[in-house]
């Protein structure tokens, strides 16, 4: 049997977890699908799949082969794209991972324009705030926010991430306004648990840098939940302006410590390092740069209010 076809069949069976489903998608009989996988196992001399009457699962060898073979097939697809009109007219499925708050508030509203520019593409978007392994979990590209750890991925900066420390007028009226970062130890601070150092906030002023340990009676793994809690008077937040900038602009939240800046980072598009970057990934990353960089719209609106507060503080 043709080895390349057998690899494609194996990948589809691994993806669906079912011979029947894979057969239907491939347009093959179940018997032929099974023969292809068996031929591949015989050729490799290992069992790739554990079979039951209802479902199949990957063996340890199967998982290792899936990761390498899947990457090889992706590289082959990229090579084909380089010499066909698909390079200029990408189509297929683009699997994207993005943070929850940014995805809902900013990425989601932008995607219709991206799809209008690329009508033959289908977007499969997953939102969560945890760190995902792009290769292992099958994503083409991820939007990541903050300071990136060292990795083998390619990262392209989309826009800066500015941070703002703020609280509701009611909270500040009841508990006072901090005048120095060290004062935060006496306040209720709302902790974002997916931060690399959740209990520490770093403030900078010129050459001066102060890292303070914060605490409070609320922790959450989602920025919008903490923003809503801060608006309700639960405490002080230090968040990206793409989450809380609108509340600052409208006065629902009041920026504090305006003579200082909270250490931020950047929004990056991150994707696996292949010899050929697929056209669908390139199109998406270029779109993000045009849409959000270099100065995001949410910052242009927010900075006006911030500078007013900062001038008052100074």
C-alpha positions in Angstrom: 0.0 0.0 0.0 1.0 3.6 -0.6 2.8 4.7 2.6 1.8 8.4 2.3 -1.8 7.4 2.0 -1.5 5.1 5.0 0.0 7.9 7.1 -2.9 10.2 6.1 -5.4 7.5 7.1 -3.6 6.9 10.4 -3.7 10.7 11.2 -7.5 10.8 10.5 -8.2 7.8 12.7 -6.1 9.3 15.5 -8.0 12.6 15.1 -11.5 11.1 15.2 -10.7 8.2 17.5 -12.9 6.0 15.4 -12.4 3.9 12.3 -15.9 4.4 11.0 -15.8 8.2 11.4 -12.4 8.3 9.7 -13.6 6.1 6.9 -16.5 8.4 6.2 -14.4 11.5 6.2 -11.8 9.9 3.9 -14.3 8.3 1.5 -12.9 4.8 2.2 -14.5 1.6 3.4 -13.9 0.7 7.0 -12.0 -2.4 5.9 -9.7 -0.4 3.7 -9.1 2.2 6.5 -8.2 -0.7 8.8 -5.9 -2.2 6.2 -4.0 1.1 5.7 -3.3 1.4 9.5 -2.3 -2.3 9.8 0.0 -1.9 6.8 1.7 1.1 8.5 2.0 -0.7 11.8 3.6 -3.7 10.0 6.0 -1.4 8.2 7.1 0.3 11.4 7.1 -2.9 13.5 5.0 -1.3 16.3 1.4 -1.1 17.3 0.2 2.5 16.9 -3.4 2.1 18.1 -5.2 0.2 20.8 -8.5 -1.0 19.4 -11.8 -1.6 21.1 -15.3 -2.3 19.7 -16.2 1.4 20.1 -13.1 3.5 20.0 -9.4 3.5 19.4 -6.7 5.1 21.4 -3.0 5.9 20.8 -0.2 3.8 22.2 2.9 5.5 23.4 4.5 4.8 20.1 1.4 6.0 18.3 1.5 9.3 20.1 5.1 9.9 19.2 4.5 9.0 15.6 1.4 11.2 15.5 3.4 14.2 16.5 6.2 13.7 14.0 4.0 12.5 11.2 1.5 15.3 11.7 4.3 17.8 11.5 5.7 16.1 8.4 2.3 16.3 6.6 2.0 19.9 7.6 5.4 20.6 6.1 4.4 18.8 2.9 1.2 20.9 2.7 3.3 24.1 3.1 5.6 22.9 0.3 2.6 22.5 -1.9 1.3 25.9 -1.0 4.6 27.5 -2.0 4.1 26.3 -5.6 0.4 26.6 -6.1 -2.2 29.4 -6.0 -3.0 28.4 -2.5 0.0 30.5 -1.5 -2.0 33.6 -2.5 -5.4 32.3 -1.8 -5.3 30.3 1.5 -8.1 27.9 2.3 -8.8 25.2 4.8 -9.1 25.4 8.6 -7.0 27.9 10.7 -6.9 26.7 14.4 -6.3 29.6 16.7 -5.9 29.8 20.5 -6.3 33.1 22.3 -6.9 34.5 25.9 -10.5 34.6 27.0 -10.9 38.4 27.6 -8.9 39.6 24.6 -10.7 37.0 22.4 -14.2 38.1 23.4 -13.7 41.8 23.5 -11.2 42.4 20.6 -10.4 39.4 18.5 -14.0 38.1 18.1 -15.3 41.4 16.6 -12.2 41.5 14.3 -12.6 38.1 12.8 -15.5 38.9 10.4 -13.2 41.3 8.6 -10.5 38.7 8.4 -12.9 36.1 7.0 -14.2 38.6 4.5 -10.6 39.1 3.3 -10.0 35.3 3.2 -13.4 33.8 2.1 -12.0 30.3 1.6 -10.6 30.0 5.2 -12.5 28.6 8.2 -11.5 29.7 11.6 -11.5 27.3 14.6 -11.0 29.5 17.6 -10.5 28.2 21.2 -10.4 30.7 24.1 -8.7 30.0 27.4 -6.2 31.7 29.6 -3.9 28.7 30.2 -0.7 28.1 28.4 -1.2 25.6 25.6 1.3 23.5 23.6 0.6 24.5 20.0 2.1 21.4 18.4 0.7 18.8 20.9 -2.8 20.4 20.9 -2.9 21.0 17.1 -3.0 24.8 16.9 -1.7 26.7 13.9 -1.2 30.0 15.8 -1.8 31.5 19.3 -2.3 35.0 20.6 -0.3 35.4 23.8 -0.1 38.4 26.1 2.6 39.4 28.5 6.3 38.5 28.7 7.0 35.4 26.6 9.1 32.5 28.0 12.0 31.2 25.9 10.7 28.6 23.5 11.3 27.3 20.0 8.2 29.1 18.7 8.3 32.1 16.4 6.8 35.2 18.0 5.8 38.4 16.2 4.8 41.4 18.2 1.4 42.8 17.5 1.0 45.6 20.0 2.2 46.8 23.4 0.3 45.9 26.6 -0.1 48.8 28.9 -1.2 48.1 32.5 -3.3 50.2 34.8 -3.8 50.0 38.6 -7.3 51.1 39.4 -10.2 50.8 41.8 -13.8 52.0 42.0 -14.6 55.5 43.4 -16.5 53.7 46.2 -13.6 51.6 47.2 -11.2 54.5 47.3 -13.7 56.6 49.3 -14.0 53.8 51.9 -10.3 52.7 52.1 -8.3 55.7 50.9 -6.1 56.1 47.8 -2.6 54.6 47.9 0.2 57.2 47.5 3.1 54.8 47.0 3.2 51.1 45.7 4.2 50.0 49.2 0.8 51.2 50.5 -0.8 48.4 48.6 0.1 46.0 51.4 -2.7 47.6 53.4 -5.3 47.2 50.6 -7.5 44.5 49.2 -6.0 43.6 45.8 -7.6 41.3 43.3 -5.2 38.5 42.2 -5.0 37.1 38.7 -3.9 33.6 39.2 -2.6 32.9 35.7 0.1 35.5 36.1 3.6 34.2 36.3 3.9 35.8 39.8 0.3 36.3 41.0 1.1 37.9 44.4 3.6 40.4 43.1 3.1 43.6 41.2 6.1 45.7 39.8 5.9 49.4 39.5 8.4 51.6 37.7 9.1 55.4 37.8 12.1 56.5 35.8 15.0 54.4 36.9 13.2 53.3 40.1 11.5 49.9 40.3 9.4 48.7 43.2 8.0 45.2 43.5 5.3 44.8 46.1 3.6 41.7 47.5 -0.2 42.0 47.3 -3.0 40.1 48.9 -6.8 40.2 49.0 -9.9 38.2 49.5 -10.5 37.4 45.8 -8.5 35.5 43.2 -9.6 34.5 39.7 -8.1 33.1 36.5 -10.0 35.5 34.3 -9.4 39.2 33.9 -13.0 40.2 33.2 -14.2 38.7 36.4 -11.6 40.7 38.3 -12.5 43.9 36.4 -16.2 43.4 37.3 -15.3 42.8 40.9 -13.2 46.0 41.0 -16.1 48.0 39.5 -18.3 46.6 42.2 -15.9 47.9 44.9 -14.1 44.6 45.8 -10.6 46.0 45.6 -7.7 47.2 43.5 -6.7 45.6 40.2 -3.6 45.9 38.0 -4.7 44.9 34.5 -4.1 45.5 30.8 -5.9 48.5 29.4 -7.6 46.3 26.8 -9.6 44.9 29.7 -10.2 47.8 32.0 -9.3 50.9 29.9 -13.0 51.6 29.0 -14.0 51.5 32.7 -11.2 54.0 33.4 -12.2 56.2 30.5 -15.8 56.3 31.7 -15.0 56.8 35.4 -16.2 53.4 36.7 -12.6 52.8 37.7 -10.1 55.4 38.9 -6.4 55.0 38.1 -4.1 55.1 41.1 -0.4 55.6 41.5 -0.4 57.6 38.2 3.2 58.8 38.7 4.2 55.1 38.3 3.7 52.6 35.5 2.8 49.0 36.1 5.3 46.7 34.3 3.5 45.3 31.2 4.5 43.4 28.1 3.2 42.9 24.6 0.6 41.0 22.5 2.3 38.4 20.3 1.3 36.0 17.6 3.1 32.8 18.3 3.4 29.8 15.9 5.6 26.7 15.4 8.9 27.2 13.7 8.5 25.5 10.3 10.7 25.8 7.3 7.7 27.3 5.4 5.1 29.4 7.3 1.7 28.5 5.9 0.0 31.2 4.0 -3.1 31.0 6.3 -0.9 31.7 9.4 0.9 34.5 7.6 -2.4 36.1 6.5 -3.7 36.0 10.0 -0.6 37.4 11.7 -0.4 40.2 9.1 -4.1 41.0 9.8 -3.5 41.2 13.5 -0.6 43.7 13.0 -2.8 45.9 10.8 -5.8 45.7 13.1 -4.2 46.2 16.5 -0.7 47.7 16.0 1.3 49.6 16.6 -0.9 51.8 18.8 -4.1 50.0 19.8 -7.4 51.9 19.6 -8.2 51.0 23.2 -5.0 52.8 24.4 -5.7 55.9 22.3 -9.0 56.3 24.1 -7.6 55.4 27.5 -4.4 57.5 27.5 -6.2 60.8 27.4 -7.9 60.0 30.8 -4.7 58.5 32.2 -2.6 61.6 31.4 -5.2 63.8 33.1 -5.0 61.7 36.2 -1.2 61.6 36.0 -0.8 65.4 35.7 -3.1 65.7 38.8 -0.9 63.2 40.7 2.3 65.1 39.8 
